[in-house]
Amino acid sequence: MLPKRGSSLPVYALEAQLENLSDVAVVLQDVSINAKPYIQVKSLNIWDITEPDTVHEKPLLAPRDVIQVAYLLTETADAVKSPDFKETRLDLAQLSVAWRGNMGEEGKLSTGWLSARRR
């Protein structure tokens, strides 16, 4: 859920480009956000959109293919109560990516904590 227009809650856009650097095609099994409790996440990715009678296949990346993922992260009112709250920066979330190769091999990675500079 996005904040109403005129709301004072900060909204952050997280976008990343994922590139298949291997020599074989891979299927993205999961691309997700592990957010802090005071952050609400809304995926902007087509495969996360749930509409009745709509099935989205998991993205297939051929060698050297690049795909962009995007999320909106909204700070809740509880952020200022968190011990993570700092005057200059706020930890938001980690990006996690899991994939499967053409022979069934699995791979997974996640980023460190992504943060935003407060103004």
C-alpha positions in Angstrom: 0.0 0.0 0.0 1.4 3.4 -1.0 1.1 6.4 1.2 -1.6 8.9 0.3 -0.6 12.0 -1.7 0.7 14.6 0.7 1.8 12.0 3.3 5.0 12.8 5.1 6.2 9.2 5.1 9.4 8.8 2.9 9.1 6.5 -0.1 12.2 5.0 -1.7 12.6 3.4 -5.1 14.9 0.3 -5.3 15.9 -0.8 -8.7 18.6 -3.3 -9.7 19.8 -4.8 -13.0 20.5 -8.5 -12.7 22.9 -9.9 -15.4 23.5 -13.6 -16.2 27.3 -13.8 -16.4 27.3 -17.6 -16.8 27.6 -19.5 -20.1 24.2 -21.2 -19.6 20.6 -20.0 -19.3 19.1 -19.6 -15.8 15.6 -19.2 -14.5 15.1 -16.7 -11.7 13.3 -18.7 -9.0 12.9 -15.9 -6.5 13.8 -12.2 -6.4 12.6 -10.7 -3.1 13.2 -8.1 -0.5 14.0 -8.8 3.1 12.9 -5.5 4.6 13.3 -4.1 8.1 10.0 -4.2 10.1 9.4 -0.5 9.7 9.5 -0.7 5.8 6.6 -1.7 3.6 7.5 -3.2 0.3 5.6 -3.1 -3.0 6.9 -5.1 -5.9 6.8 -3.5 -9.4 7.8 -6.7 -11.2 5.4 -8.2 -13.7 5.8 -11.7 -12.3 4.7 -10.5 -8.8 1.5 -8.9 -10.1 -1.4 -11.2 -9.2 -4.5 -10.8 -11.3 -7.3 -13.3 -11.6 -6.7 -15.9 -14.4 -3.2 -14.6 -15.1 -0.1 -16.7 -14.8 3.4 -15.1 -15.2 6.3 -17.4 -16.0 9.5 -17.0 -14.0 12.0 -15.0 -16.0 14.5 -16.9 -18.1 17.9 -15.2 -18.6 20.1 -16.4 -21.5 23.8 -15.9 -21.1 24.6 -12.2 -20.9 20.9 -11.2 -20.5 20.0 -8.4 -18.2 16.7 -8.0 -16.3 15.7 -5.0 -14.2 13.8 -5.5 -10.9 12.1 -2.7 -9.0 10.4 -2.1 -5.7 8.9 0.8 -3.8 9.9 0.9 -0.1 7.8 3.0 2.2 8.9 4.0 5.7 6.2 3.5 8.4 5.7 5.8 11.3 7.5 3.2 13.5 10.8 3.9 11.8 11.7 6.7 14.3 11.2 4.3 17.2 13.6 1.7 15.8 17.1 1.4 17.2 18.2 1.4 13.5 17.0 5.0 13.1 19.9 7.4 12.7 19.9 11.1 11.9 21.8 10.6 8.6 20.9 7.2 7.3 18.4 4.4 7.7 18.8 0.7 6.9 16.0 -0.4 4.5 16.3 -3.9 3.1 18.3 -6.7 1.6 17.8 -7.9 -2.0 17.8 -11.6 -2.4 18.1 -13.5 -5.7 17.7 -17.3 -6.2 18.1 -19.0 -9.6 18.3 -22.5 -11.2 20.5 -23.5 -14.1 19.6 -25.7 -17.0 20.9 -28.8 -15.3 19.0 -28.1 -12.1 21.9 -26.5 -10.2 20.8 -23.9 -7.7 22.3 -20.5 -6.9 21.5 -17.8 -4.4 22.9 -14.5 -3.3 21.8 -11.5 -1.2 23.1 -8.0 -0.7 24.1 -6.4 2.5 21.7 -4.0 4.1 20.8 -1.3 1.6 20.3 2.1 3.3 19.1 5.5 2.4 20.6 8.8 3.4 18.1 10.9 5.4 17.6 14.6 4.5 
